[in-house]
Amino acid sequence: EAEVSLAWSMGMLHDIGRFEQCKRYDTFNDSQSINHAEFGCELLFGQDMLIKRFGIDEGYYKLIHDAIFYHSSYRLPDDMDAVEERE
């Protein structure tokens, strides 16, 4: 149940950068504005820590950050750990 809840939260938050991207740049196209995934992480985990508004256990923040940050990447970093190794 916890994993399903975490997956749902990541699914809901993974494109949070798109909304502000559209508002600021009037486009959803990353190549015409900013990388929406990185921008979403900046919004959630930056100075204001908007992620705290969602009531998610802080122990999952790194996993959520990485899932959002890399969700539109062509490749994942070679040194990225498997999920099992993070728990």
TIKE-99761 format. One record per residue: residue in one letter; x, y, z of N, C-alpha, C, O in turn; residue number from 1. Coordinates in steps of 0.2 Angstrom, whole numbers, plus 5000, padded with zeros to 4 digits. Layout:
REM residues N
REC, res, npx, npy, npz, capx, capy, capz, cpx, cpy, cpz, opx, opy, opz, n
REC, A, X, Y, Z, X, Y, Z, X, Y, Z, X, Y, Z, NUM
...
END
This chain:
REM residues 87
REC, res, npx, npy, npz, capx, capy, capz, cpx, cpy, cpz, opx, opy, opz, n
REC, E, 5004, 4994, 5000, 5000, 5000, 5000, 5004, 5006, 5000, 5003, 5011, 4997, 1
REC, A, 5010, 5006, 5004, 5014, 5012, 5004, 5018, 5013, 4997, 5018, 5019, 4995, 2
REC, E, 5019, 5008, 4994, 5023, 5009, 4987, 5018, 5011, 4982, 5019, 5015, 4978, 3
REC, V, 5011, 5009, 4983, 5006, 5012, 4978, 5005, 5019, 4979, 5004, 5023, 4975, 4
REC, S, 5005, 5021, 4986, 5004, 5028, 4987, 5010, 5032, 4985, 5009, 5038, 4982, 5
REC, L, 5016, 5030, 4986, 5022, 5033, 4983, 5022, 5034, 4976, 5023, 5039, 4973, 6
REC, A, 5020, 5029, 4972, 5020, 5029, 4965, 5014, 5034, 4963, 5016, 5037, 4958, 7
REC, W, 5009, 5034, 4966, 5003, 5039, 4964, 5006, 5046, 4965, 5005, 5050, 4961, 8
REC, S, 5009, 5047, 4971, 5012, 5054, 4972, 5017, 5056, 4967, 5017, 5062, 4964, 9
REC, M, 5021, 5051, 4965, 5026, 5053, 4960, 5023, 5054, 4953, 5025, 5059, 4950, 10
REC, G, 5018, 5050, 4952, 5014, 5051, 4945, 5011, 5058, 4945, 5011, 5061, 4940, 11
REC, M, 5008, 5060, 4951, 5004, 5066, 4951, 5009, 5072, 4951, 5007, 5078, 4948, 12
REC, L, 5015, 5072, 4954, 5020, 5077, 4954, 5025, 5078, 4948, 5028, 5083, 4948, 13
REC, H, 5025, 5072, 4944, 5031, 5072, 4940, 5031, 5078, 4934, 5036, 5080, 4932, 14
REC, D, 5025, 5080, 4933, 5025, 5086, 4928, 5023, 5093, 4931, 5020, 5097, 4928, 15
REC, I, 5024, 5093, 4938, 5022, 5100, 4941, 5025, 5106, 4938, 5023, 5111, 4938, 16
REC, G, 5031, 5105, 4935, 5035, 5110, 4932, 5031, 5113, 4925, 5033, 5118, 4923, 17
REC, R, 5027, 5108, 4922, 5024, 5110, 4916, 5019, 5116, 4917, 5019, 5121, 4913, 18
REC, F, 5016, 5117, 4923, 5011, 5122, 4924, 5014, 5129, 4925, 5012, 5133, 4921, 19
REC, E, 5020, 5129, 4929, 5023, 5135, 4929, 5027, 5137, 4923, 5028, 5143, 4921, 20
REC, Q, 5029, 5132, 4919, 5032, 5133, 4913, 5027, 5136, 4908, 5029, 5141, 4904, 21
REC, C, 5021, 5134, 4908, 5016, 5137, 4903, 5015, 5144, 4905, 5014, 5148, 4901, 22
REC, K, 5014, 5145, 4912, 5012, 5151, 4915, 5018, 5157, 4913, 5016, 5162, 4911, 23
REC, R, 5024, 5155, 4914, 5030, 5159, 4913, 5032, 5160, 4906, 5034, 5166, 4904, 24
REC, Y, 5032, 5155, 4902, 5034, 5155, 4895, 5029, 5154, 4890, 5031, 5154, 4884, 25
REC, D, 5023, 5153, 4892, 5018, 5152, 4887, 5019, 5146, 4882, 5017, 5146, 4876, 26
REC, T, 5022, 5141, 4885, 5023, 5135, 4881, 5024, 5129, 4885, 5026, 5130, 4891, 27
REC, F, 5023, 5123, 4882, 5025, 5117, 4886, 5031, 5113, 4883, 5033, 5108, 4884, 28
REC, N, 5034, 5117, 4878, 5040, 5114, 4874, 5046, 5116, 4878, 5048, 5122, 4878, 29
REC, D, 5050, 5111, 4880, 5056, 5112, 4884, 5061, 5115, 4880, 5065, 5120, 4882, 30
REC, S, 5062, 5114, 4874, 5067, 5117, 4869, 5066, 5124, 4868, 5070, 5128, 4866, 31
REC, Q, 5060, 5126, 4869, 5058, 5133, 4868, 5058, 5137, 4875, 5057, 5143, 4875, 32
REC, S, 5059, 5134, 4880, 5059, 5137, 4887, 5064, 5134, 4892, 5070, 5136, 4892, 33
REC, I, 5062, 5130, 4896, 5066, 5127, 4901, 5064, 5119, 4902, 5059, 5117, 4899, 34
REC, N, 5069, 5115, 4905, 5068, 5108, 4906, 5063, 5108, 4911, 5064, 5109, 4917, 35
REC, H, 5057, 5105, 4910, 5051, 5105, 4915, 5052, 5101, 4920, 5050, 5102, 4926, 36
REC, A, 5056, 5095, 4919, 5057, 5091, 4925, 5062, 5094, 4930, 5061, 5093, 4936, 37
REC, E, 5067, 5097, 4928, 5072, 5100, 4932, 5068, 5106, 4936, 5070, 5107, 4942, 38
REC, F, 5064, 5110, 4932, 5061, 5115, 4935, 5056, 5113, 4940, 5055, 5116, 4945, 39
REC, G, 5053, 5107, 4939, 5048, 5104, 4944, 5052, 5103, 4950, 5049, 5104, 4956, 40
REC, C, 5058, 5100, 4950, 5062, 5099, 4956, 5064, 5105, 4959, 5064, 5105, 4966, 41
REC, E, 5065, 5110, 4956, 5067, 5117, 4959, 5061, 5119, 4962, 5061, 5122, 4968, 42
REC, L, 5055, 5119, 4960, 5049, 5121, 4963, 5047, 5117, 4969, 5046, 5120, 4975, 43
REC, L, 5048, 5110, 4969, 5046, 5106, 4974, 5052, 5106, 4980, 5050, 5106, 4986, 44
REC, F, 5058, 5106, 4978, 5063, 5105, 4983, 5068, 5111, 4984, 5073, 5111, 4987, 45
REC, G, 5066, 5116, 4981, 5070, 5122, 4981, 5069, 5126, 4988, 5067, 5123, 4993, 46
REC, Q, 5070, 5132, 4988, 5069, 5137, 4994, 5063, 5136, 4998, 5063, 5136, 5004, 47
REC, D, 5057, 5136, 4994, 5051, 5135, 4997, 5049, 5128, 4999, 5044, 5128, 5003, 48
REC, M, 5052, 5123, 4997, 5051, 5116, 4999, 5043, 5115, 4998, 5040, 5112, 5003, 49
REC, L, 5041, 5116, 4992, 5033, 5115, 4991, 5031, 5107, 4992, 5026, 5106, 4994, 50
REC, I, 5036, 5103, 4992, 5035, 5096, 4993, 5032, 5094, 5000, 5028, 5090, 5001, 51
REC, K, 5034, 5099, 5005, 5031, 5098, 5012, 5023, 5099, 5012, 5020, 5096, 5017, 52
REC, R, 5021, 5102, 5007, 5013, 5103, 5007, 5009, 5097, 5006, 5003, 5096, 5007, 53
REC, F, 5013, 5091, 5003, 5009, 5085, 5001, 5009, 5080, 5006, 5007, 5074, 5005, 54
REC, G, 5012, 5081, 5012, 5012, 5076, 5018, 5016, 5070, 5016, 5014, 5064, 5019, 55
REC, I, 5021, 5070, 5012, 5025, 5064, 5011, 5031, 5063, 5015, 5034, 5068, 5017, 56
REC, D, 5032, 5057, 5018, 5037, 5056, 5022, 5044, 5058, 5019, 5045, 5057, 5013, 57
REC, E, 5048, 5062, 5023, 5054, 5065, 5020, 5059, 5060, 5018, 5064, 5061, 5014, 58
REC, G, 5058, 5054, 5021, 5063, 5048, 5019, 5062, 5046, 5011, 5067, 5043, 5008, 59
REC, Y, 5057, 5048, 5008, 5056, 5047, 5001, 5058, 5053, 4996, 5057, 5053, 4990, 60
REC, Y, 5060, 5059, 4999, 5061, 5065, 4995, 5067, 5063, 4990, 5066, 5066, 4984, 61
REC, K, 5072, 5060, 4992, 5077, 5059, 4987, 5075, 5055, 4981, 5076, 5056, 4975, 62
REC, L, 5071, 5049, 4982, 5068, 5045, 4977, 5063, 5049, 4973, 5063, 5049, 4967, 63
REC, I, 5059, 5053, 4976, 5054, 5057, 4972, 5058, 5062, 4968, 5056, 5063, 4962, 64
REC, H, 5063, 5066, 4971, 5067, 5071, 4967, 5070, 5067, 4961, 5069, 5070, 4955, 65
REC, D, 5073, 5062, 4962, 5076, 5058, 4956, 5071, 5056, 4951, 5072, 5057, 4945, 66
REC, A, 5065, 5053, 4953, 5060, 5051, 4948, 5058, 5057, 4944, 5057, 5056, 4938, 67
REC, I, 5057, 5063, 4947, 5054, 5069, 4944, 5060, 5072, 4939, 5059, 5073, 4933, 68
REC, F, 5066, 5072, 4942, 5071, 5076, 4939, 5073, 5072, 4932, 5075, 5075, 4927, 69
REC, Y, 5073, 5065, 4933, 5075, 5061, 4927, 5070, 5059, 4922, 5071, 5055, 4918, 70
REC, H, 5063, 5060, 4924, 5058, 5057, 4920, 5058, 5058, 4913, 5055, 5054, 4909, 71
REC, S, 5061, 5064, 4911, 5061, 5065, 4904, 5068, 5065, 4901, 5069, 5067, 4895, 72
REC, S, 5072, 5062, 4904, 5079, 5061, 4902, 5080, 5055, 4897, 5076, 5050, 4898, 73
REC, Y, 5084, 5056, 4892, 5085, 5051, 4888, 5089, 5045, 4891, 5087, 5039, 4890, 74
REC, R, 5093, 5046, 4896, 5097, 5041, 4899, 5097, 5043, 4907, 5097, 5049, 4908, 75
REC, L, 5098, 5038, 4911, 5099, 5039, 4918, 5106, 5039, 4919, 5110, 5036, 4915, 76
REC, P, 5109, 5043, 4924, 5116, 5042, 4926, 5118, 5035, 4927, 5114, 5031, 4930, 77
REC, D, 5124, 5034, 4925, 5127, 5027, 4926, 5128, 5025, 4934, 5127, 5019, 4935, 78
REC, D, 5129, 5030, 4938, 5130, 5029, 4945, 5123, 5029, 4949, 5124, 5029, 4955, 79
REC, M, 5118, 5029, 4946, 5111, 5030, 4950, 5110, 5023, 4953, 5111, 5018, 4950, 80
REC, D, 5108, 5023, 4959, 5107, 5017, 4963, 5100, 5014, 4961, 5096, 5018, 4959, 81
REC, A, 5099, 5008, 4962, 5093, 5004, 4961, 5089, 5006, 4967, 5091, 5008, 4973, 82
REC, V, 5082, 5006, 4966, 5077, 5008, 4972, 5078, 5004, 4978, 5078, 5006, 4983, 83
REC, E, 5079, 4997, 4977, 5080, 4993, 4982, 5086, 4995, 4987, 5086, 4994, 4993, 84
REC, E, 5091, 4998, 4984, 5097, 4999, 4988, 5096, 5006, 4992, 5100, 5007, 4996, 85
REC, R, 5091, 5009, 4990, 5090, 5016, 4994, 5086, 5015, 5000, 5086, 5019, 5005, 86
REC, E, 5082, 5009, 5000, 5077, 5008, 5006, 5081, 5005, 5012, 5078, 5004, 5017, 87
END
